[in-house]
Amino acid sequence: MKSFQLKAKILSQTKIKDNYWYCELSAPEVAGHALPGQFINIRVSDNFDPLLRRPISIHGVSGAKIKIFYEVVGKATEILAQKKKGEHLDVIGPLGNGFEYSRIAKKSSNRRTILVAGGMGVAPLVFLAEKTKFNKPLVLIGAREKEQILCSQEFKTLGCKVIIATDDGSLGFKGKVTELLKEILSESQQISKPENIYACGPQPMLKAVARISCENNIASQLSLERHMACGFGACLGCVVATKSGYKRVCKDGPVFSGKELTW
């Protein structure tokens, strides 16, 4: 997969709520090759503090523009949020292997698909929903409480059916999003099971999605979240255990088959 290093101009920088931000970048080379599930590695400062780049999922592509959706959680993302329209960021991307979705991207496709997002796991799944919108995927979004539910309107705008799960029951289904998934699959036995489940979120959620998918004989693709140093497979700092040995999340992933991972 081809990647590029470039100075990407910030076209917009918008605070959505709390510590959540949208940022649009002019990055034609990246936009022309990006696939859902891939990421960019951003250098937020011209000095050595912070030293490492920050990997951020590609949230969407429009022409020569790419969109990222991120949360301010530390020094690097705090610096990123202070960047203004017209400034430039040193970006490498697209990086990693994304979701395989060719079978469900066609307008004539009638294959049922479920997207499962936990917290910031919505970020790459909006891009996937855009690519598979003719399939009208069912989107399950989970969070601890309703204030932490993200991007539900974006999915709805793409024609997706969205069901919310909150741990405290403040919105939608009361319980974990994986409990909601299990209930929906149980109900779907009377109709037809989905052929694919795509997920991104915290590791406990992904582990549960993999288990539930296997129990129901459904293929799953999971986008893992890991701390990364180099972002292109050289440092081996983000390895994960699989049935065929250790693999690098940044280079071999971040998307893996649920059946491949050993947790």
C-alpha positions as CSV (number, residue, x, y, z in Angstrom):
1,M,0.0,0.0,0.0
2,K,1.4,3.3,-1.1
3,S,1.9,6.1,1.5
4,F,3.0,9.7,1.3
5,Q,4.7,12.3,3.5
6,L,3.4,15.9,2.9
7,K,2.6,19.2,4.5
8,A,-1.2,19.1,4.8
9,K,-3.0,22.5,5.0
10,I,-5.7,22.8,7.7
11,L,-8.9,23.7,5.9
12,S,-11.1,23.7,9.1
13,Q,-10.7,23.0,12.8
14,T,-14.0,22.7,14.7
15,K,-14.7,21.8,18.3
16,I,-17.8,19.6,18.4
17,K,-18.2,19.2,22.2
18,D,-16.1,18.7,25.3
19,N,-12.7,17.5,24.0
20,Y,-13.9,16.3,20.6
21,W,-12.7,17.9,17.4
22,Y,-13.2,17.7,13.6
23,C,-10.3,18.7,11.4
24,E,-10.2,18.8,7.6
25,L,-6.9,18.7,5.7
26,S,-5.9,19.3,2.2
27,A,-4.0,16.1,1.3
28,P,-4.7,15.0,-2.2
29,E,-2.2,12.2,-2.4
30,V,-3.6,10.7,0.9
31,A,-7.2,11.2,-0.1
32,G,-6.6,9.5,-3.5
33,H,-5.4,6.3,-1.9
34,A,-7.1,6.2,1.5
35,L,-9.4,3.3,2.5
36,P,-11.7,2.9,5.6
37,G,-9.7,1.6,8.5
38,Q,-6.4,3.2,7.5
39,F,-4.8,6.1,9.5
40,I,-2.4,9.0,9.1
41,N,0.5,9.7,11.4
42,I,0.7,13.4,12.4
43,R,3.7,15.4,13.7
44,V,2.0,18.1,15.8
45,S,5.2,20.1,16.6
46,D,8.3,21.2,14.8
47,N,10.5,20.5,17.8
48,F,11.1,17.3,19.7
49,D,8.4,17.7,22.3
50,P,6.4,15.6,21.8
51,L,8.9,13.4,20.0
52,L,6.6,10.8,18.4
53,R,3.9,11.3,15.8
54,R,0.3,10.6,16.6
55,P,-1.7,8.0,14.7
56,I,-5.3,9.2,13.9
57,S,-7.9,7.3,11.9
58,I,-9.1,8.7,8.7
59,H,-12.7,9.7,9.3
60,G,-13.7,10.6,5.8
61,V,-12.5,11.7,2.3
62,S,-14.0,14.3,0.0
63,G,-12.1,15.0,-3.2
64,A,-8.6,16.1,-2.2
65,K,-9.6,16.5,1.5
66,I,-9.4,14.1,4.3
67,K,-11.3,14.5,7.6
68,I,-10.1,13.4,11.0
69,F,-12.1,13.2,14.2
70,Y,-10.1,13.1,17.4
71,E,-10.3,13.5,21.2
72,V,-7.9,15.7,23.2
73,V,-6.4,13.2,25.7
74,G,-2.8,14.3,26.1
75,K,-0.1,16.9,25.2
76,A,0.1,16.0,21.5
77,T,-3.7,16.2,20.8
78,E,-3.8,19.3,22.9
79,I,-1.3,20.9,20.6
80,L,-3.2,19.6,17.6
81,A,-6.4,21.2,18.8
82,Q,-4.6,24.6,19.0
83,K,-3.7,24.6,15.3
84,K,-5.6,27.1,13.2
85,K,-7.1,27.1,9.7
86,G,-4.4,27.8,7.2
87,E,-1.6,26.2,9.2
88,H,0.1,23.0,7.9
89,L,0.7,19.7,9.5
90,D,3.4,17.2,8.6
91,V,1.4,14.1,7.7
92,I,2.3,10.5,6.6
93,G,-0.4,8.3,5.1
94,P,-2.4,6.5,4.4
95,L,-0.9,3.8,6.6
96,G,-2.0,0.3,7.6
97,N,-4.4,-2.2,6.2
98,G,-8.1,-1.2,6.3
99,F,-11.4,-3.0,6.1
100,E,-12.3,-5.4,3.3
101,Y,-15.7,-4.3,2.1
102,S,-15.8,-4.7,-1.7
103,R,-18.6,-7.3,-1.5
104,I,-20.9,-4.9,0.2
105,A,-20.0,-1.6,-1.5
106,K,-22.0,-2.2,-4.7
107,K,-25.4,-0.6,-5.2
108,S,-27.0,-3.9,-6.0
109,S,-25.7,-5.6,-2.8
110,N,-28.2,-6.9,-0.4
111,R,-25.8,-8.3,2.1
112,R,-26.6,-7.4,5.7
113,T,-23.9,-5.7,7.7
114,I,-23.5,-4.5,11.2
115,L,-21.0,-1.9,12.4
116,V,-20.2,-1.8,16.1
117,A,-18.5,1.3,17.6
118,G,-17.4,1.9,21.2
119,G,-16.5,5.5,22.1
120,M,-14.0,6.9,19.6
121,G,-14.3,3.7,17.6
122,V,-16.9,5.6,15.5
123,A,-14.0,7.5,13.8
124,P,-13.1,5.0,11.1
125,L,-16.5,3.4,10.9
126,V,-18.1,6.6,9.5
127,F,-15.7,6.4,6.6
128,L,-16.7,2.7,6.1
129,A,-20.4,3.6,6.3
130,E,-19.9,6.2,3.5
131,K,-18.3,3.5,1.3
132,T,-21.0,0.9,2.0
133,K,-24.1,3.2,2.3
134,F,-26.0,1.4,-0.5
135,N,-25.9,-1.6,1.9
136,K,-27.6,0.6,4.6
137,P,-25.6,-1.0,7.4
138,L,-27.0,-1.3,10.9
139,V,-24.8,0.8,13.3
140,L,-24.6,0.0,17.0
141,I,-22.9,2.8,19.1
142,G,-22.0,2.2,22.7
143,A,-20.8,4.5,25.5
144,R,-21.0,4.8,29.3
145,E,-23.6,7.6,29.1
146,K,-25.6,9.5,26.5
147,E,-23.2,12.5,26.6
148,Q,-20.5,10.3,25.3
149,I,-22.4,9.0,22.2
150,L,-20.6,10.3,19.1
151,C,-21.4,10.7,15.4
152,S,-24.9,9.2,15.5
153,Q,-26.2,11.9,13.2
154,E,-23.4,11.3,10.7
155,F,-24.4,7.7,10.4
156,K,-28.1,8.6,10.0
157,T,-27.3,11.1,7.3
158,L,-25.7,8.3,5.3
159,G,-28.9,6.3,5.6
160,C,-27.8,3.9,8.3
161,K,-30.1,2.6,11.0
162,V,-28.5,3.6,14.4
163,I,-29.2,1.9,17.7
164,I,-27.6,3.4,20.9
165,A,-26.4,1.5,23.9
166,T,-25.4,3.2,27.2
167,D,-24.1,1.5,30.3
168,D,-26.3,3.6,32.5
169,G,-29.4,3.4,30.4
170,S,-29.5,7.2,29.9
171,L,-30.1,6.7,26.1
172,G,-31.3,3.7,24.1
173,F,-30.5,0.1,25.2
174,K,-29.3,-0.2,28.8
175,G,-26.1,-2.2,28.9
176,K,-23.0,-2.9,26.9
177,V,-23.1,-2.5,23.1
178,T,-21.9,-6.1,22.9
179,E,-25.0,-7.2,24.9
180,L,-27.1,-5.3,22.4
181,L,-25.3,-7.0,19.5
182,K,-25.9,-10.4,21.1
183,E,-29.6,-9.6,21.5
184,I,-30.0,-8.4,17.9
185,L,-28.3,-11.5,16.5
186,S,-30.5,-13.7,18.6
187,E,-33.6,-11.9,17.2
188,S,-32.2,-12.1,13.6
189,Q,-32.2,-15.9,13.7
190,Q,-35.8,-15.7,12.8
191,I,-35.0,-13.6,9.7
192,S,-31.4,-13.8,8.4
193,K,-28.1,-13.3,10.0
194,P,-25.7,-10.5,8.9
195,E,-22.8,-11.7,6.8
196,N,-20.3,-9.3,8.2
197,I,-19.6,-7.5,11.5
198,Y,-17.1,-4.6,11.5
199,A,-16.0,-3.1,14.8
200,C,-13.7,-0.5,16.4
201,G,-13.4,0.4,20.0
202,P,-11.8,-0.6,23.3
203,Q,-10.1,-4.0,23.5
204,P,-12.7,-5.7,25.9
205,M,-15.4,-4.7,23.4
206,L,-13.5,-6.1,20.4
207,K,-12.8,-9.3,22.3
208,A,-16.5,-9.7,23.0
209,V,-17.4,-8.9,19.4
210,A,-15.0,-11.6,18.1
211,R,-16.4,-14.2,20.5
212,I,-20.1,-13.3,19.6
213,S,-19.3,-13.4,15.9
214,C,-17.6,-16.8,16.2
215,E,-20.5,-18.2,18.2
216,N,-22.9,-17.1,15.5
217,N,-20.6,-18.1,12.6
218,I,-20.4,-14.6,11.2
219,A,-17.2,-13.1,9.8
220,S,-15.8,-10.1,11.8
221,Q,-13.2,-7.5,11.1
222,L,-11.9,-5.6,14.0
223,S,-9.9,-2.3,14.0
224,L,-7.5,-2.4,17.0
225,E,-6.3,0.6,19.0
226,R,-2.7,0.6,20.1
227,H,0.0,3.1,21.1
228,M,2.4,3.4,18.1
229,A,5.9,4.7,17.8
230,C,7.0,4.6,14.1
231,G,3.6,3.8,12.5
232,F,5.0,1.8,9.6
233,G,6.2,-1.5,11.2
234,A,9.9,-0.8,11.9
235,C,9.9,-0.6,15.7
236,L,7.7,-3.5,16.6
237,G,6.2,-1.5,19.4
238,C,2.6,-2.3,18.6
239,V,2.5,-6.1,18.1
240,V,-0.5,-8.2,18.8
241,A,-0.8,-12.0,19.2
242,T,-2.5,-13.9,16.4
243,K,-2.9,-17.6,15.5
244,S,0.0,-17.1,13.0
245,G,2.3,-15.4,15.5
246,Y,2.8,-11.8,16.5
247,K,1.8,-9.1,14.0
248,R,2.2,-5.4,13.9
249,V,-1.0,-3.3,14.4
250,C,0.4,-0.4,12.4
251,K,1.6,-2.4,9.4
252,D,-0.3,-5.7,9.3
253,G,-3.4,-4.1,10.8
254,P,-5.0,-2.1,12.3
255,V,-7.8,-4.3,10.9
256,F,-7.7,-8.0,11.7
257,S,-10.1,-10.9,11.3
258,G,-11.8,-11.7,14.6
259,K,-10.9,-15.4,14.1
260,E,-7.2,-14.5,13.7
261,L,-6.6,-12.9,17.0
262,T,-5.8,-14.8,20.2
263,W,-6.2,-12.0,22.7
